[in-house]
């Protein structure tokens, strides 16, 4: 499992700022799929094994 911290910006971000989020999943790819990060601008900030 990995603890992923990331930020994203999509069409629902009215102020144009990135919003921070974090999750614990089996992989970074699972995080991207779960949060739809391939469909918006995003940055992975930190990944730690848990």
Secondary structure as UniProt FT lines:
FT   STRAND          2..9
FT   TURN            11..12
FT   TURN            14..15
FT   STRAND          19..25
FT   HELIX           28..35
FT   HELIX           37..39
FT   STRAND          41..49
//
